[in-house]
């Protein structure tokens, strides 16, 4: 975790000017990495308990990619990112709001509308242009259990 924290902070400081007091920034980066790691192990632990013993543990990339493409055809980028952070990675609404730079009420509203549209699939007739780079980034984030990839643009 120490090395990951230093790597993240060095990459961040390549693109911005360093702060005078770096300690709070490093603590925040380490805390976020620790939270992501705890969620990852809890998610794996839950799937191992819920499912019978399988001969493979890797997700099927084609299924993940198809599901993400289906979402990308029907929802805006912001809705998909919030939905993945909340429902797949287990982020709280406050954490999503901070990560995406919006209010908690906006997150609640977008997640509510997304869930309602998913429940009423018959009403979804409009198809959006699929941005394949976003689909690849989201698929990679799920396959690698790295929620920070959802928020990064590259």
N, C-alpha and C positions, 0 to 999 in steps of 0.2 A: 504494500500500500504506500509506503514511503516513496518508492521509485515512481509509482504511478502519479502520486501527488506532485513530485518534482517535474516529471515529464509534462503533465498538464499545465502546470504553472509556467514552465519555460516556453511551451508553445504559445500560451496566452500572452506572455510578455514579449514574444517576438513581434506581435502585431500591435501592441500598445506600449505606452510608457510605463515603467515600473512605478509602483506606489512607494511612498516614503516608509510606510509601516506595512510590511509584507506579511507579518505574522497572522493577522486576522484573515487575510485572503487564503493563505496556506491552510489554516485550520478549516475554513469553509470548504475548500476543495477536498481536503482529506475526509471531512464529515460526509460530503455528498458521495464520494467514492465508497465510503464505508456503508452508507445507507443503500446504495445500489448493489453492493456485494451481499448485504444481508437479504435484500429482496430476492436476489438471484438464487441464493441458497434456499430460502424459504419456498420459492416457486418450484425449484427442483425437488425439494423434500416432499412438497404436496403432490407433485405429479408421480413420484415414486410410490407414495403411500396409496394414492387413488387408483393407480393402474397396476395390473398384474405384471409380473416380471417379463420384460421384453428382451429380445436378443439384440436390439439396437436402441440407442438412446438419442440419436440425432433426429431432429425434426426433418420432415420431408420438404426439401426446398421448393419443389414444384407446387405442393399444396399451399405453402405459405405464400408464395409468389402469386398464385391464382387468387387467393383470398384478398391479398393486398390490391391486386389489379381490379378486382370486383369493387372494393371500397373506393379506389381512386376514380372509377368511372361514375360513381354516384355521389361522392361527397367532396367538398373543398379540402384543400391541404390542411388547413387549421383544424377542421373537425376530425380528420383522420389522426393527426398527431395527438390531439387531446384525448381521443378515444383510446388510442394505443397506450398512452401513458397511464390513463386511469384504469382501463380494463385488463390490459396485458401485464404492464409493469407495476401496477398497484400504487401509483402515485396518489397522494391526496389532492383535493381540489386546490388547496393553498399552494402546494408544491408546483402544480401545473401552472397556476396563475403567475407565480414568481418566475418559473422557467420560461414562460411564453410572453411575459411582460404585459399581462392584462389583469383585470379584476377577477375576484372569486365568483362574483355574480355572472360575469361573462362566461366563465368556464362552466358553471352550473347550467346556464342557458344553452350553450352549445352542446354539452353532453346530453341534456334532456332532449333537444331537437334531434340529435343523431340517433339516440335510442328509439325515439318515436318513429323515425323514418325506417330504422332497421326492423321494427315490429310490423310496420305497414309496408312491406316490400311491394305489394301490388300497386301502390301509388307512385312508386319510383319508375317513371318512364323516361325522364330526361337522362341523357348520357353526356358525360363531360369528356373533355380531351384528357387522356391519360399522359401524365408526365413520367416517362420511364425512369429518369434519374431519381425521382422521389420514390417510386415503387422499389427500385433497387436499394436505396438507402434504408427504407423502412423494413424491407425483407432482411437485409443484412443486420439491422438492429435486433430483429427478433431472433434470427439464427445465432447471433453471437451473444445474446443477452446483454446488449449494451444500449440502455435507454438514451444515453447522451448522443447517440448517432441519430436519433429521431430529430433532435433539435438542431443539429449541425447541418449546414447547407452543403458541405463538401464531402 
